[in-house]
Amino acid sequence: MTGITTIEELRTHLQWAIELEHATLPPYLCALYSLDPERNAEAAEVVGTVFAEEMLHLLLAANLLNAVGGDPVLDAPQLLPPYPHPLPHGDGSVLVGLAPFGPEALEVFLRIEQPARVDAPAQADGYATIGQFYAAIEDGLRALCASLGEEAVFSGDLDRQVADFHLHRGGGKAIGVMDLASALEALGEIVEQGEGAARTEIWDGDRDVFHPDREEVAHYYRFVELKEGRRFQAGDTPQSGPTGEALDVDLGGVAPMRPNPRTADHAPGSPVRLAQEEFNDTYCELLSVLEEAFTGNPARLGASVGTMYALREQARALMRMPSGDGRTTAGPTFEYVPKEQRRHRTG
């Protein structure tokens, strides 16, 4: 598909945006929870802020879909395909997996967040970069507003908009979407936090949430900082790379989680499998809570915070359990559990 020409196609692509933003969460969580928070405080801070901002992007994608009369879907099997898998509806060049923090994980993260070239075309499907996908959504929004009028495009229930939501670990802000201007602002927030402003800057336009005296670099360049072991500073460019202070990463302070774990790797009833199943129940319940929050009950967002703390403890407990191969630990598997099979509800 080369473009978005109908409201229904627009809704389909905004649901894809939800699936795309969600696809980054499990890999980033595995990397984050594998880091010893004392030995790798700086790296955990960087990965944690990226994860928090991806949660914001998920919210913004839901706001966009609600604004045009769609229904966000999060509690569904397509949100958790088996790992590893390509980015949803991309060109297949980026394979997303579950792995501990380290050089291999960072290379995947850099590909996920890779900025589009300045002259890269918009791509509604089979996109090479996330920026090109969102450029196609912007083009579709502009064209539909020009042909149908803004009122016809933005027909959604305003009560579904989540605008009063503040991140404690990340920058940016929730934006209520009600017209073309606010929709473009929301799209800009997503793209600039990921790949940088105007595809040529390392900065995302926000202040660093942990270091308010300096500007925040976009996600791609935060991962460059971790790879290079050095911070960007004023005057740096994508070409110069980071030339600021050192950013310490202690690879000895990382849990050696087995990549792409599966519950099927362990016998039914075994301690590891039971712990993985409990994690999957909790994670799928988080998806359920988020879907409720984005489809008419924004107050449910508060319940997601407690669920996130539970997930962190469950994931870290798994990463302290031997996987059985003598080298690695277990880890969360992020497998979808149908609602009727979940053993408990959270929140």
C-alpha positions in Angstrom: 0.0 0.0 0.0 1.5 3.3 -1.0 -0.9 5.6 0.8 -3.8 6.0 3.2 -6.9 7.2 1.3 -9.9 6.3 3.5 -10.9 6.7 7.1 -11.0 2.9 7.5 -7.4 2.6 6.2 -6.4 5.4 8.6 -7.9 3.5 11.5 -6.2 0.3 10.4 -2.8 2.0 10.3 -3.3 3.7 13.7 -4.1 0.3 15.2 -0.8 -0.9 13.5 0.9 2.1 15.2 -0.4 0.8 18.6 1.0 -2.7 17.7 4.3 -1.1 16.6 4.7 1.0 19.8 3.9 -2.0 21.9 6.4 -4.2 20.0 9.3 -2.2 21.6 8.1 -2.7 25.2 9.0 -6.4 25.9 12.6 -6.2 24.4 13.3 -2.9 26.3 11.9 -4.4 29.5 14.1 -7.5 29.3 17.2 -5.3 28.8 16.1 -3.0 31.7 15.4 -5.8 34.2 18.6 -7.6 33.3 20.6 -4.7 34.5 21.9 -4.7 38.1 20.5 -1.3 39.2 23.5 -0.6 41.5 26.3 -1.6 39.1 24.5 -0.1 36.0 22.6 2.8 37.4 23.3 5.0 34.4 22.4 2.4 31.8 19.2 1.5 33.7 18.3 5.2 33.8 18.7 5.5 30.0 16.8 2.3 29.1 14.1 3.1 31.7 13.5 6.6 30.2 13.2 5.1 26.7 10.7 2.5 28.0 8.6 5.1 29.7 8.5 7.3 26.6 7.5 4.2 24.5 4.5 3.9 26.9 3.7 7.5 26.2 3.9 6.8 22.4 1.5 3.9 22.9 -0.9 6.3 24.7 -0.6 8.9 21.9 -1.3 6.2 19.2 -4.4 5.2 21.1 -5.5 8.9 21.4 -5.0 9.3 17.6 -7.1 6.2 16.8 -9.8 7.2 19.3 -9.9 10.7 17.7 -10.8 9.3 14.3 -13.5 7.0 15.6 -11.5 3.8 16.0 -11.3 1.3 18.9 -7.8 0.6 20.3 -7.1 -3.2 20.7 -4.3 -4.2 23.1 -5.5 -7.4 24.9 -5.2 -9.7 21.8 -2.8 -12.4 20.5 -1.4 -10.2 17.7 0.2 -8.0 20.3 2.4 -10.8 21.5 3.5 -13.0 18.6 6.3 -15.5 19.3 9.8 -14.1 19.6 11.8 -13.3 17.7 9.5 -11.6 15.2 9.7 -8.7 12.7 8.4 -5.2 13.6 4.7 -5.3 12.8 3.9 -4.5 9.2 7.5 -3.4 8.5 9.7 -4.7 5.7 11.0 -7.6 7.8 14.5 -6.2 8.1 14.3 -5.6 11.9 13.9 -8.8 14.0 12.8 -8.1 17.5 13.8 -10.6 20.2 14.0 -10.9 24.0 17.5 -10.7 25.3 19.5 -9.3 28.2 21.2 -5.9 27.9 24.4 -6.1 25.9 25.9 -5.3 22.5 23.5 -7.6 20.6 20.4 -6.1 22.2 21.8 -2.6 21.5 22.2 -3.3 17.8 18.6 -4.4 17.6 17.5 -1.3 19.5 19.5 1.0 17.2 17.7 -0.6 14.2 14.3 -0.2 15.8 14.9 3.5 16.4 17.0 4.2 13.3 16.2 7.7 11.9 14.9 7.9 8.4 17.0 9.6 5.8 15.9 13.2 5.1 14.8 12.2 1.6 13.2 8.9 2.6 9.7 8.5 1.2 6.6 7.9 3.4 5.8 4.2 3.6 2.3 3.1 4.8 3.2 -0.6 4.8 6.5 -2.6 4.5 8.3 0.4 6.0 12.0 0.5 6.5 12.0 2.9 9.4 9.3 3.9 11.9 9.7 7.6 10.8 8.6 6.7 7.3 5.5 4.8 8.6 4.4 7.8 10.7 5.1 10.1 7.7 2.5 8.1 5.7 0.0 8.5 8.6 0.6 12.2 8.5 0.2 12.4 4.8 -3.1 10.4 5.1 -4.4 12.6 7.8 -3.7 15.8 5.8 -5.2 14.4 2.6 -8.4 13.1 4.3 -8.9 16.5 6.1 -8.4 18.3 2.8 -11.0 16.1 1.0 -13.5 15.4 3.8 -13.0 18.2 6.3 -11.6 17.9 9.8 -15.0 17.3 11.4 -15.6 14.2 9.3 -12.1 12.8 10.1 -12.0 13.6 13.8 -15.4 12.0 14.8 -14.3 10.2 17.9 -15.5 10.6 21.5 -13.5 13.2 23.2 -14.1 11.5 26.6 -11.7 8.8 25.4 -8.8 11.2 25.1 -6.1 10.7 27.8 -4.3 14.0 28.3 -3.8 14.1 32.0 -1.0 11.6 32.3 2.5 12.4 33.5 5.6 10.2 33.2 7.9 10.1 36.2 10.8 8.5 34.3 10.5 10.0 30.8 10.1 13.3 28.9 7.3 14.4 26.6 3.6 14.8 27.4 0.3 13.3 26.8 -1.6 15.2 24.1 -5.4 15.1 23.7 -6.2 14.7 19.9 -9.3 16.5 18.6 -8.2 18.1 15.3 -5.5 18.1 12.7 -3.2 20.4 14.6 -3.3 18.3 17.8 -2.9 15.1 15.7 0.2 16.5 14.1 1.6 17.5 17.5 1.1 13.9 18.8 2.8 12.4 15.7 5.7 14.9 16.1 6.1 13.9 19.8 6.4 10.2 18.8 8.8 10.7 15.9 11.1 13.3 17.5 11.5 11.3 20.7 12.5 8.3 18.7 14.7 9.6 15.9 15.4 13.2 16.7 14.0 16.5 15.4 13.7 17.0 11.7 15.6 13.8 11.0 18.9 15.7 11.3 19.2 16.5 15.0 20.3 14.3 17.9 18.0 16.2 20.3 14.3 15.4 20.8 13.2 18.9 22.0 12.7 17.9 25.7 14.8 18.5 28.7 16.6 15.4 30.3 14.2 14.3 33.0 17.1 13.2 35.3 19.4 16.1 34.3 17.3 19.2 33.7 20.4 21.3 32.9 20.8 19.5 29.6 18.7 18.7 26.6 17.5 15.1 26.0 18.7 13.2 23.0 16.4 11.1 21.0 16.0 7.3 21.6 18.3 6.3 18.8 21.1 8.5 20.1 20.6 7.4 23.7 21.4 3.9 22.5 24.4 5.3 20.6 25.5 6.7 24.0 25.3 3.3 25.6 27.1 1.6 22.7 29.9 4.2 22.7 30.1 4.6 26.5 29.9 8.3 26.2 27.3 11.1 26.4 26.4 13.6 23.7 27.0 17.2 24.5 26.2 20.6 23.1 27.6 21.0 19.5 27.6 17.2 18.8 25.9 16.0 15.7 25.0 12.6 14.3 28.2 12.7 12.3 30.5 13.6 15.2 29.0 11.0 17.6 29.1 11.6 21.4 32.1 13.6 22.6 30.9 14.4 26.2 31.4 12.7 29.5 31.9 8.9 29.9 28.8 6.8 30.4 29.8 3.7 32.4 28.4 0.3 31.4 29.4 -2.8 33.4 28.6 -5.8 31.3 29.4 -8.0 34.4 26.4 -6.5 36.1 23.9 -8.0 33.7 21.8 -11.1 34.3 22.7 -13.7 31.6 19.1 -14.3 30.6 18.5 -17.0 28.0 17.5 -15.2 24.8 13.9 -15.7 23.5 12.8 -18.0 26.3 9.6 -20.1 26.0 7.5 -21.7 28.7 7.6 -24.9 26.6 11.3 -25.2 27.4 10.4 -26.2 30.9 8.3 -29.0 32.3 4.7 -28.2 33.4 4.6 -27.5 37.1 8.4 -26.7 37.3 9.4 -23.6 39.3 10.6 -21.7 36.2 7.5 -22.5 34.1 5.2 -21.5 37.0 7.1 -18.2 37.4 6.9 -17.6 33.6 3.2 -18.4 33.5 2.6 -16.0 36.4 4.5 -13.3 34.6 2.5 -13.9 31.4 -0.8 -13.6 33.4 0.3 -10.3 34.9 1.5 -8.9 31.6 -1.6 -9.8 29.7 -3.7 -8.3 32.5 -1.6 -5.1 32.0 -2.7 -5.1 28.4 -6.3 -5.6 29.5 -6.1 -2.6 31.9 -4.5 -0.4 29.1 -7.2 -1.4 26.7 -9.9 -0.4 29.2 -8.1 2.9 29.8 -8.0 3.7 26.1 -11.6 2.7 25.3 -13.5 4.8 27.7 -12.2 4.4 31.2 -9.0 6.6 31.5 -9.0 6.2 35.3 -7.8 2.6 34.8 -4.4 4.0 33.9 -3.7 4.3 37.6 -4.0 0.5 38.0 -1.3 0.0 35.4 1.4 1.5 37.7 1.0 -1.2 40.4 1.0 -3.9 37.7 4.3 -2.6 36.3 5.9 -2.9 39.7 4.6 -6.5 40.0 6.1 -7.3 36.5 9.5 -5.9 37.5 9.7 -8.1 40.6 8.5 -11.1 38.7 11.0 -10.6 35.8 13.9 -10.0 38.2 13.0 -13.2 40.1 13.0 -15.1 36.9 16.4 -13.8 36.0 17.8 -15.2 39.3 16.5 -18.7 38.4 18.9 -21.0 36.4 17.5 -21.9 33.0 18.9 -25.4 33.2 21.6 -25.1 30.6 24.4 -24.3 33.1 25.1 -20.9 31.6 22.0 -18.7 31.5 19.1 -17.7 33.7 15.5 -17.9 32.9 13.5 -14.9 31.8 10.0 -13.6 31.0 8.5 -15.1 27.8 5.8 -12.5 27.0 3.4 -15.2 25.7 -0.3 -14.3 25.2 -2.7 -15.8 27.7 -6.5 -15.7 26.8 -8.6 -14.0 29.3 -10.5 -17.1 30.4 -7.2 -18.9 31.2 -5.7 -16.2 33.4 -5.4 -17.3 37.0 -5.7 -13.9 38.7 -6.5 -10.3 38.0 -4.4 -7.3 39.0 -5.3 -3.7 39.6 
